[in-house]
Amino acid sequence: MPLLGPDPSRLTKDIIKNELNQRGIQCNEEKTKLELVTMLRTNMQYENLNKIEEAWQVTSTSWTLKEMQEYGKCRGCKHMTARIIELLKSFFHTGNIDKSEWYTAKDMLDTLEKKAEVGELEISEVPKLKTIENWIGRYARQYKKELAEKAQNLFSGVSH
């Protein structure tokens, strides 16, 4: 059963502080139990996102190899490079971790264009706004589906 299951009220403040300390998170004595639980949940969510990202990187390796091959253009459009996709993913996940740093499609495009201006990217790599908007929609659906499947797998082994 996960540490912070459906009822974290059963955990003592000391247990939560010990778990935070094991994760390398220092907390002062003035923090309330609710604040400690929030800190721990945030850390656990961040760890889960990192695990998901690692899984994505493993599975995207084959896509990276495919993108290196040039078969021409599909219906007049160009494919986004693996580097652009990884940047878009990082923008997407930054918004998931901290809502105050949420990137819109326009923000993503502006950041990519700035990177192209300073020479970090080729201007030809920067996709159009509509392409980014479409990518966000596809990726968000795919990401939510994967999270739901992972949650289902986590809780399928838990007995009530």
Order of alpha helices (4+ residues) and beta strands (2+ residues): alpha-alpha-alpha-alpha-alpha
